[in-house]
Amino acid sequence: MTTTEFRVTGMTCGHCEMSVREEVEQIAGVESIDVSAQTGRLVLTSQHAIDDDAVIAAVDEAGYRAVRA
């Protein structure tokens, strides 16, 4: 298992978290996602390393910005 953490800016509520979760969970190989508007963190686990650019693009599609923590 691989765990990867990102800082996400712009999230303010549960709806924001859900939007990010829906986009990131579409990435092949993602096993679980923990996203928090309160802390501005996105932590995902996967069987293999997930391309950072894919995660950043998914978060961007949800309307937010992410950087690898």
PDB file with one MODEL, atoms N, CA, C and O in Angstrom:
MODEL        1
ATOM      1  N   MET A   1       0.831  -1.194   0.000  1.00  0.00           N
ATOM      2  CA  MET A   1       0.000   0.000   0.000  1.00  0.00           C
ATOM      3  C   MET A   1       0.869   1.248   0.000  1.00  0.00           C
ATOM      4  O   MET A   1       1.907   1.301   0.660  1.00  0.00           O
ATOM      5  N   THR A   2       0.436   2.234  -0.737  1.00  0.00           N
ATOM      6  CA  THR A   2       1.109   3.525  -0.795  1.00  0.00           C
ATOM      7  C   THR A   2       0.154   4.593  -0.279  1.00  0.00           C
ATOM      8  O   THR A   2      -1.014   4.616  -0.667  1.00  0.00           O
ATOM      9  N   THR A   3       0.633   5.471   0.585  1.00  0.00           N
ATOM     10  CA  THR A   3      -0.165   6.589   1.087  1.00  0.00           C
ATOM     11  C   THR A   3       0.456   7.878   0.575  1.00  0.00           C
ATOM     12  O   THR A   3       1.666   8.082   0.677  1.00  0.00           O
ATOM     13  N   THR A   4      -0.385   8.745   0.023  1.00  0.00           N
ATOM     14  CA  THR A   4       0.077  10.013  -0.533  1.00  0.00           C
ATOM     15  C   THR A   4      -0.780  11.136   0.023  1.00  0.00           C
ATOM     16  O   THR A   4      -1.999  11.003   0.125  1.00  0.00           O
ATOM     17  N   GLU A   5      -0.142  12.243   0.383  1.00  0.00           N
ATOM     18  CA  GLU A   5      -0.863  13.369   0.964  1.00  0.00           C
ATOM     19  C   GLU A   5      -0.694  14.620   0.108  1.00  0.00           C
ATOM     20  O   GLU A   5       0.384  14.899  -0.417  1.00  0.00           O
ATOM     21  N   PHE A   6      -1.795  15.366  -0.018  1.00  0.00           N
ATOM     22  CA  PHE A   6      -1.812  16.625  -0.755  1.00  0.00           C
ATOM     23  C   PHE A   6      -2.443  17.692   0.121  1.00  0.00           C
ATOM     24  O   PHE A   6      -3.293  17.399   0.962  1.00  0.00           O
ATOM     25  N   ARG A   7      -2.019  18.936  -0.083  1.00  0.00           N
ATOM     26  CA  ARG A   7      -2.690  20.086   0.510  1.00  0.00           C
ATOM     27  C   ARG A   7      -3.644  20.625  -0.550  1.00  0.00           C
ATOM     28  O   ARG A   7      -3.262  20.818  -1.704  1.00  0.00           O
ATOM     29  N   VAL A   8      -4.881  20.862  -0.148  1.00  0.00           N
ATOM     30  CA  VAL A   8      -5.905  21.352  -1.073  1.00  0.00           C
ATOM     31  C   VAL A   8      -6.394  22.702  -0.566  1.00  0.00           C
ATOM     32  O   VAL A   8      -6.763  22.838   0.600  1.00  0.00           O
ATOM     33  N   THR A   9      -6.394  23.696  -1.447  1.00  0.00           N
ATOM     34  CA  THR A   9      -6.873  25.020  -1.062  1.00  0.00           C
ATOM     35  C   THR A   9      -8.223  25.295  -1.708  1.00  0.00           C
ATOM     36  O   THR A   9      -8.526  24.815  -2.801  1.00  0.00           O
ATOM     37  N   GLY A  10      -9.023  26.082  -0.999  1.00  0.00           N
ATOM     38  CA  GLY A  10     -10.313  26.514  -1.527  1.00  0.00           C
ATOM     39  C   GLY A  10     -11.507  25.767  -0.966  1.00  0.00           C
ATOM     40  O   GLY A  10     -12.641  26.212  -1.143  1.00  0.00           O
ATOM     41  N   MET A  11     -11.287  24.644  -0.293  1.00  0.00           N
ATOM     42  CA  MET A  11     -12.414  23.896   0.272  1.00  0.00           C
ATOM     43  C   MET A  11     -12.897  24.578   1.546  1.00  0.00           C
ATOM     44  O   MET A  11     -12.097  25.024   2.369  1.00  0.00           O
ATOM     45  N   THR A  12     -14.229  24.653   1.696  1.00  0.00           N
ATOM     46  CA  THR A  12     -14.781  25.296   2.886  1.00  0.00           C
ATOM     47  C   THR A  12     -15.862  24.479   3.585  1.00  0.00           C
ATOM     48  O   THR A  12     -16.287  24.834   4.684  1.00  0.00           O
ATOM     49  N   CYS A  13     -16.317  23.381   2.958  1.00  0.00           N
ATOM     50  CA  CYS A  13     -17.461  22.665   3.538  1.00  0.00           C
ATOM     51  C   CYS A  13     -17.491  21.201   3.093  1.00  0.00           C
ATOM     52  O   CYS A  13     -16.636  20.746   2.333  1.00  0.00           O
ATOM     53  N   GLY A  14     -18.478  20.493   3.577  1.00  0.00           N
ATOM     54  CA  GLY A  14     -18.655  19.097   3.222  1.00  0.00           C
ATOM     55  C   GLY A  14     -18.913  18.884   1.743  1.00  0.00           C
ATOM     56  O   GLY A  14     -18.478  17.881   1.175  1.00  0.00           O
ATOM     57  N   HIS A  15     -19.608  19.805   1.118  1.00  0.00           N
ATOM     58  CA  HIS A  15     -19.862  19.692  -0.324  1.00  0.00           C
ATOM     59  C   HIS A  15     -18.552  19.763  -1.102  1.00  0.00           C
ATOM     60  O   HIS A  15     -18.366  19.045  -2.085  1.00  0.00           O
ATOM     61  N   CYS A  16     -17.651  20.627  -0.659  1.00  0.00           N
ATOM     62  CA  CYS A  16     -16.330  20.732  -1.282  1.00  0.00           C
ATOM     63  C   CYS A  16     -15.591  19.398  -1.167  1.00  0.00           C
ATOM     64  O   CYS A  16     -15.010  18.911  -2.137  1.00  0.00           O
ATOM     65  N   GLU A  17     -15.624  18.815   0.031  1.00  0.00           N
ATOM     66  CA  GLU A  17     -14.977  17.527   0.251  1.00  0.00           C
ATOM     67  C   GLU A  17     -15.545  16.462  -0.684  1.00  0.00           C
ATOM     68  O   GLU A  17     -14.799  15.678  -1.271  1.00  0.00           O
ATOM     69  N   MET A  18     -16.865  16.441  -0.817  1.00  0.00           N
ATOM     70  CA  MET A  18     -17.519  15.460  -1.668  1.00  0.00           C
ATOM     71  C   MET A  18     -17.116  15.641  -3.135  1.00  0.00           C
ATOM     72  O   MET A  18     -16.901  14.662  -3.849  1.00  0.00           O
ATOM     73  N   SER A  19     -17.017  16.879  -3.571  1.00  0.00           N
ATOM     74  CA  SER A  19     -16.622  17.149  -4.956  1.00  0.00           C
ATOM     75  C   SER A  19     -15.219  16.622  -5.240  1.00  0.00           C
ATOM     76  O   SER A  19     -14.980  15.999  -6.275  1.00  0.00           O
ATOM     77  N   VAL A  20     -14.295  16.874  -4.318  1.00  0.00           N
ATOM     78  CA  VAL A  20     -12.919  16.392  -4.473  1.00  0.00           C
ATOM     79  C   VAL A  20     -12.904  14.869  -4.449  1.00  0.00           C
ATOM     80  O   VAL A  20     -12.260  14.240  -5.289  1.00  0.00           O
ATOM     81  N   ARG A  21     -13.607  14.275  -3.495  1.00  0.00           N
ATOM     82  CA  ARG A  21     -13.653  12.817  -3.370  1.00  0.00           C
ATOM     83  C   ARG A  21     -14.175  12.170  -4.659  1.00  0.00           C
ATOM     84  O   ARG A  21     -13.604  11.189  -5.135  1.00  0.00           O
ATOM     85  N   GLU A  22     -15.242  12.711  -5.214  1.00  0.00           N
ATOM     86  CA  GLU A  22     -15.832  12.139  -6.429  1.00  0.00           C
ATOM     87  C   GLU A  22     -14.859  12.158  -7.598  1.00  0.00           C
ATOM     88  O   GLU A  22     -14.822  11.210  -8.383  1.00  0.00           O
ATOM     89  N   GLU A  23     -14.085  13.200  -7.726  1.00  0.00           N
ATOM     90  CA  GLU A  23     -13.123  13.283  -8.829  1.00  0.00           C
ATOM     91  C   GLU A  23     -11.919  12.361  -8.607  1.00  0.00           C
ATOM     92  O   GLU A  23     -11.492  11.659  -9.524  1.00  0.00           O
ATOM     93  N   VAL A  24     -11.378  12.367  -7.391  1.00  0.00           N
ATOM     94  CA  VAL A  24     -10.169  11.587  -7.112  1.00  0.00           C
ATOM     95  C   VAL A  24     -10.455  10.090  -7.138  1.00  0.00           C
ATOM     96  O   VAL A  24      -9.599   9.309  -7.554  1.00  0.00           O
ATOM     97  N   GLU A  25     -11.647   9.676  -6.700  1.00  0.00           N
ATOM     98  CA  GLU A  25     -11.942   8.250  -6.667  1.00  0.00           C
ATOM     99  C   GLU A  25     -12.055   7.637  -8.062  1.00  0.00           C
ATOM    100  O   GLU A  25     -12.091   6.413  -8.196  1.00  0.00           O
ATOM    101  N   GLN A  26     -12.112   8.460  -9.088  1.00  0.00           N
ATOM    102  CA  GLN A  26     -12.164   7.968 -10.464  1.00  0.00           C
ATOM    103  C   GLN A  26     -10.783   7.577 -10.998  1.00  0.00           C
ATOM    104  O   GLN A  26     -10.682   6.966 -12.061  1.00  0.00           O
ATOM    105  N   ILE A  27      -9.736   7.923 -10.276  1.00  0.00           N
ATOM    106  CA  ILE A  27      -8.375   7.591 -10.701  1.00  0.00           C
ATOM    107  C   ILE A  27      -8.141   6.103 -10.450  1.00  0.00           C
ATOM    108  O   ILE A  27      -8.359   5.603  -9.346  1.00  0.00           O
ATOM    109  N   ALA A  28      -7.700   5.416 -11.480  1.00  0.00           N
ATOM    110  CA  ALA A  28      -7.452   3.976 -11.366  1.00  0.00           C
ATOM    111  C   ALA A  28      -6.413   3.692 -10.288  1.00  0.00           C
ATOM    112  O   ALA A  28      -5.366   4.337 -10.233  1.00  0.00           O
ATOM    113  N   GLY A  29      -6.715   2.721  -9.436  1.00  0.00           N
ATOM    114  CA  GLY A  29      -5.777   2.303  -8.406  1.00  0.00           C
ATOM    115  C   GLY A  29      -6.012   2.908  -7.041  1.00  0.00           C
ATOM    116  O   GLY A  29      -5.443   2.434  -6.057  1.00  0.00           O
ATOM    117  N   VAL A  30      -6.840   3.950  -6.947  1.00  0.00           N
ATOM    118  CA  VAL A  30      -7.106   4.577  -5.655  1.00  0.00           C
ATOM    119  C   VAL A  30      -7.968   3.625  -4.827  1.00  0.00           C
ATOM    120  O   VAL A  30      -9.032   3.191  -5.269  1.00  0.00           O
ATOM    121  N   GLU A  31      -7.498   3.308  -3.622  1.00  0.00           N
ATOM    122  CA  GLU A  31      -8.201   2.387  -2.726  1.00  0.00           C
ATOM    123  C   GLU A  31      -9.092   3.132  -1.731  1.00  0.00           C
ATOM    124  O   GLU A  31     -10.245   2.755  -1.520  1.00  0.00           O
ATOM    125  N   SER A  32      -8.553   4.191  -1.121  1.00  0.00           N
ATOM    126  CA  SER A  32      -9.340   4.957  -0.155  1.00  0.00           C
ATOM    127  C   SER A  32      -8.901   6.419  -0.185  1.00  0.00           C
ATOM    128  O   SER A  32      -7.781   6.750  -0.572  1.00  0.00           O
ATOM    129  N   ILE A  33      -9.827   7.280   0.239  1.00  0.00           N
ATOM    130  CA  ILE A  33      -9.589   8.721   0.218  1.00  0.00           C
ATOM    131  C   ILE A  33     -10.070   9.318   1.528  1.00  0.00           C
ATOM    132  O   ILE A  33     -11.166   9.007   1.993  1.00  0.00           O
ATOM    133  N   ASP A  34      -9.255  10.173   2.120  1.00  0.00           N
ATOM    134  CA  ASP A  34      -9.651  10.957   3.285  1.00  0.00           C
ATOM    135  C   ASP A  34      -9.418  12.410   2.910  1.00  0.00           C
ATOM    136  O   ASP A  34      -8.287  12.819   2.650  1.00  0.00           O
ATOM    137  N   VAL A  35     -10.486  13.185   2.883  1.00  0.00           N
ATOM    138  CA  VAL A  35     -10.362  14.593   2.502  1.00  0.00           C
ATOM    139  C   VAL A  35     -11.053  15.439   3.559  1.00  0.00           C
ATOM    140  O   VAL A  35     -12.152  15.108   4.006  1.00  0.00           O
ATOM    141  N   SER A  36     -10.403  16.542   3.964  1.00  0.00           N
ATOM    142  CA  SER A  36     -10.930  17.396   5.014  1.00  0.00           C
ATOM    143  C   SER A  36     -10.816  18.865   4.623  1.00  0.00           C
ATOM    144  O   SER A  36      -9.725  19.373   4.364  1.00  0.00           O
ATOM    145  N   ALA A  37     -11.953  19.526   4.587  1.00  0.00           N
ATOM    146  CA  ALA A  37     -11.952  20.964   4.323  1.00  0.00           C
ATOM    147  C   ALA A  37     -11.340  21.708   5.508  1.00  0.00           C
ATOM    148  O   ALA A  37     -10.683  22.734   5.331  1.00  0.00           O
ATOM    149  N   GLN A  38     -11.556  21.194   6.701  1.00  0.00           N
ATOM    150  CA  GLN A  38     -11.058  21.852   7.905  1.00  0.00           C
ATOM    151  C   GLN A  38      -9.536  21.915   7.932  1.00  0.00           C
ATOM    152  O   GLN A  38      -8.959  22.943   8.287  1.00  0.00           O
ATOM    153  N   THR A  39      -8.890  20.818   7.555  1.00  0.00           N
ATOM    154  CA  THR A  39      -7.420  20.789   7.585  1.00  0.00           C
ATOM    155  C   THR A  39      -6.802  21.105   6.232  1.00  0.00           C
ATOM    156  O   THR A  39      -5.607  21.387   6.147  1.00  0.00           O
ATOM    157  N   GLY A  40      -7.611  21.060   5.162  1.00  0.00           N
ATOM    158  CA  GLY A  40      -7.092  21.294   3.821  1.00  0.00           C
ATOM    159  C   GLY A  40      -6.223  20.156   3.327  1.00  0.00           C
ATOM    160  O   GLY A  40      -5.310  20.362   2.528  1.00  0.00           O
ATOM    161  N   ARG A  41      -6.510  18.942   3.810  1.00  0.00           N
ATOM    162  CA  ARG A  41      -5.695  17.774   3.451  1.00  0.00           C
ATOM    163  C   ARG A  41      -6.494  16.755   2.640  1.00  0.00           C
ATOM    164  O   ARG A  41      -7.693  16.562   2.841  1.00  0.00           O
ATOM    165  N   LEU A  42      -5.794  16.127   1.734  1.00  0.00           N
ATOM    166  CA  LEU A  42      -6.299  14.989   0.977  1.00  0.00           C
ATOM    167  C   LEU A  42      -5.270  13.881   1.137  1.00  0.00           C
ATOM    168  O   LEU A  42      -4.112  14.048   0.754  1.00  0.00           O
ATOM    169  N   VAL A  43      -5.682  12.760   1.696  1.00  0.00           N
ATOM    170  CA  VAL A  43      -4.792  11.615   1.863  1.00  0.00           C
ATOM    171  C   VAL A  43      -5.427  10.455   1.114  1.00  0.00           C
ATOM    172  O   VAL A  43      -6.588  10.114   1.340  1.00  0.00           O
ATOM    173  N   LEU A  44      -4.646   9.850   0.212  1.00  0.00           N
ATOM    174  CA  LEU A  44      -5.182   8.704  -0.509  1.00  0.00           C
ATOM    175  C   LEU A  44      -4.255   7.522  -0.369  1.00  0.00           C
ATOM    176  O   LEU A  44      -3.039   7.674  -0.258  1.00  0.00           O
ATOM    177  N   THR A  45      -4.839   6.354  -0.376  1.00  0.00           N
ATOM    178  CA  THR A  45      -4.059   5.123  -0.357  1.00  0.00           C
ATOM    179  C   THR A  45      -4.349   4.356  -1.633  1.00  0.00           C
ATOM    180  O   THR A  45      -5.452   4.398  -2.178  1.00  0.00           O
ATOM    181  N   SER A  46      -3.326   3.657  -2.090  1.00  0.00           N
ATOM    182  CA  SER A  46      -3.442   2.916  -3.343  1.00  0.00           C
ATOM    183  C   SER A  46      -2.519   1.705  -3.294  1.00  0.00           C
ATOM    184  O   SER A  46      -1.619   1.625  -2.458  1.00  0.00           O
ATOM    185  N   GLN A  47      -2.758   0.774  -4.197  1.00  0.00           N
ATOM    186  CA  GLN A  47      -1.917  -0.415  -4.284  1.00  0.00           C
ATOM    187  C   GLN A  47      -0.537  -0.075  -4.853  1.00  0.00           C
ATOM    188  O   GLN A  47       0.456  -0.726  -4.530  1.00  0.00           O
ATOM    189  N   HIS A  48      -0.490   0.945  -5.697  1.00  0.00           N
ATOM    190  CA  HIS A  48       0.759   1.376  -6.326  1.00  0.00           C
ATOM    191  C   HIS A  48       0.789   2.902  -6.325  1.00  0.00           C
ATOM    192  O   HIS A  48      -0.229   3.545  -6.070  1.00  0.00           O
ATOM    193  N   ALA A  49       1.926   3.466  -6.601  1.00  0.00           N
ATOM    194  CA  ALA A  49       2.056   4.928  -6.629  1.00  0.00           C
ATOM    195  C   ALA A  49       1.130   5.524  -7.689  1.00  0.00           C
ATOM    196  O   ALA A  49       1.072   5.044  -8.821  1.00  0.00           O
ATOM    197  N   ILE A  50       0.421   6.558  -7.309  1.00  0.00           N
ATOM    198  CA  ILE A  50      -0.474   7.278  -8.220  1.00  0.00           C
ATOM    199  C   ILE A  50       0.265   8.524  -8.693  1.00  0.00           C
ATOM    200  O   ILE A  50       0.918   9.204  -7.901  1.00  0.00           O
ATOM    201  N   ASP A  51       0.161   8.819  -9.981  1.00  0.00           N
ATOM    202  CA  ASP A  51       0.801   9.990 -10.557  1.00  0.00           C
ATOM    203  C   ASP A  51       0.258  11.263  -9.907  1.00  0.00           C
ATOM    204  O   ASP A  51      -0.950  11.500  -9.913  1.00  0.00           O
ATOM    205  N   ASP A  52       1.150  12.080  -9.346  1.00  0.00           N
ATOM    206  CA  ASP A  52       0.737  13.333  -8.708  1.00  0.00           C
ATOM    207  C   ASP A  52      -0.074  14.206  -9.652  1.00  0.00           C
ATOM    208  O   ASP A  52      -1.061  14.814  -9.238  1.00  0.00           O
ATOM    209  N   ASP A  53       0.329  14.274 -10.910  1.00  0.00           N
ATOM    210  CA  ASP A  53      -0.377  15.115 -11.878  1.00  0.00           C
ATOM    211  C   ASP A  53      -1.818  14.677 -12.071  1.00  0.00           C
ATOM    212  O   ASP A  53      -2.689  15.516 -12.302  1.00  0.00           O
ATOM    213  N   ALA A  54      -2.088  13.377 -11.980  1.00  0.00           N
ATOM    214  CA  ALA A  54      -3.455  12.871 -12.117  1.00  0.00           C
ATOM    215  C   ALA A  54      -4.313  13.341 -10.947  1.00  0.00           C
ATOM    216  O   ALA A  54      -5.470  13.719 -11.132  1.00  0.00           O
ATOM    217  N   VAL A  55      -3.746  13.318  -9.747  1.00  0.00           N
ATOM    218  CA  VAL A  55      -4.483  13.765  -8.564  1.00  0.00           C
ATOM    219  C   VAL A  55      -4.710  15.266  -8.638  1.00  0.00           C
ATOM    220  O   VAL A  55      -5.814  15.744  -8.377  1.00  0.00           O
ATOM    221  N   ILE A  56      -3.674  16.006  -8.991  1.00  0.00           N
ATOM    222  CA  ILE A  56      -3.795  17.465  -9.101  1.00  0.00           C
ATOM    223  C   ILE A  56      -4.836  17.842 -10.150  1.00  0.00           C
ATOM    224  O   ILE A  56      -5.617  18.769  -9.937  1.00  0.00           O
ATOM    225  N   ALA A  57      -4.857  17.142 -11.270  1.00  0.00           N
ATOM    226  CA  ALA A  57      -5.849  17.403 -12.327  1.00  0.00           C
ATOM    227  C   ALA A  57      -7.259  17.088 -11.838  1.00  0.00           C
ATOM    228  O   ALA A  57      -8.195  17.825 -12.150  1.00  0.00           O
ATOM    229  N   ALA A  58      -7.427  16.010 -11.079  1.00  0.00           N
ATOM    230  CA  ALA A  58      -8.748  15.647 -10.563  1.00  0.00           C
ATOM    231  C   ALA A  58      -9.250  16.697  -9.582  1.00  0.00           C
ATOM    232  O   ALA A  58     -10.420  17.077  -9.622  1.00  0.00           O
ATOM    233  N   VAL A  59      -8.374  17.166  -8.704  1.00  0.00           N
ATOM    234  CA  VAL A  59      -8.755  18.207  -7.743  1.00  0.00           C
ATOM    235  C   VAL A  59      -9.087  19.495  -8.491  1.00  0.00           C
ATOM    236  O   VAL A  59     -10.038  20.193  -8.138  1.00  0.00           O
ATOM    237  N   ASP A  60      -8.313  19.809  -9.516  1.00  0.00           N
ATOM    238  CA  ASP A  60      -8.583  20.980 -10.348  1.00  0.00           C
ATOM    239  C   ASP A  60      -9.956  20.869 -11.010  1.00  0.00           C
ATOM    240  O   ASP A  60     -10.694  21.852 -11.086  1.00  0.00           O
ATOM    241  N   GLU A  61     -10.294  19.678 -11.486  1.00  0.00           N
ATOM    242  CA  GLU A  61     -11.598  19.449 -12.121  1.00  0.00           C
ATOM    243  C   GLU A  61     -12.736  19.710 -11.131  1.00  0.00           C
ATOM    244  O   GLU A  61     -13.815  20.158 -11.519  1.00  0.00           O
ATOM    245  N   ALA A  62     -12.485  19.425  -9.847  1.00  0.00           N
ATOM    246  CA  ALA A  62     -13.487  19.689  -8.815  1.00  0.00           C
ATOM    247  C   ALA A  62     -13.575  21.171  -8.466  1.00  0.00           C
ATOM    248  O   ALA A  62     -14.510  21.597  -7.788  1.00  0.00           O
ATOM    249  N   GLY A  63     -12.602  21.958  -8.928  1.00  0.00           N
ATOM    250  CA  GLY A  63     -12.642  23.402  -8.705  1.00  0.00           C
ATOM    251  C   GLY A  63     -11.696  23.905  -7.631  1.00  0.00           C
ATOM    252  O   GLY A  63     -11.847  25.030  -7.153  1.00  0.00           O
ATOM    253  N   TYR A  64     -10.716  23.087  -7.240  1.00  0.00           N
ATOM    254  CA  TYR A  64      -9.796  23.451  -6.166  1.00  0.00           C
ATOM    255  C   TYR A  64      -8.366  23.268  -6.635  1.00  0.00           C
ATOM    256  O   TYR A  64      -8.132  22.798  -7.749  1.00  0.00           O
ATOM    257  N   ARG A  65      -7.410  23.633  -5.799  1.00  0.00           N
ATOM    258  CA  ARG A  65      -5.994  23.507  -6.123  1.00  0.00           C
ATOM    259  C   ARG A  65      -5.334  22.558  -5.134  1.00  0.00           C
ATOM    260  O   ARG A  65      -5.622  22.586  -3.938  1.00  0.00           O
ATOM    261  N   ALA A  66      -4.442  21.717  -5.651  1.00  0.00           N
ATOM    262  CA  ALA A  66      -3.736  20.771  -4.789  1.00  0.00           C
ATOM    263  C   ALA A  66      -2.248  20.809  -5.084  1.00  0.00           C
ATOM    264  O   ALA A  66      -1.828  21.042  -6.218  1.00  0.00           O
ATOM    265  N   VAL A  67      -1.455  20.575  -4.042  1.00  0.00           N
ATOM    266  CA  VAL A  67      -0.015  20.394  -4.161  1.00  0.00           C
ATOM    267  C   VAL A  67       0.381  19.233  -3.267  1.00  0.00           C
ATOM    268  O   VAL A  67      -0.224  19.020  -2.216  1.00  0.00           O
ATOM    269  N   ARG A  68       1.380  18.489  -3.673  1.00  0.00           N
ATOM    270  CA  ARG A  68       1.852  17.359  -2.872  1.00  0.00           C
ATOM    271  C   ARG A  68       2.412  17.878  -1.563  1.00  0.00           C
ATOM    272  O   ARG A  68       3.207  18.818  -1.550  1.00  0.00           O
ATOM    273  N   ALA A  69       2.005  17.276  -0.476  1.00  0.00           N
ATOM    274  CA  ALA A  69       2.464  17.705   0.853  1.00  0.00           C
ATOM    275  C   ALA A  69       3.771  17.013   1.196  1.00  0.00           C
ATOM    276  O   ALA A  69       4.325  17.238   2.272  1.00  0.00           O
TER     277      ALA A  69
ENDMDL
END
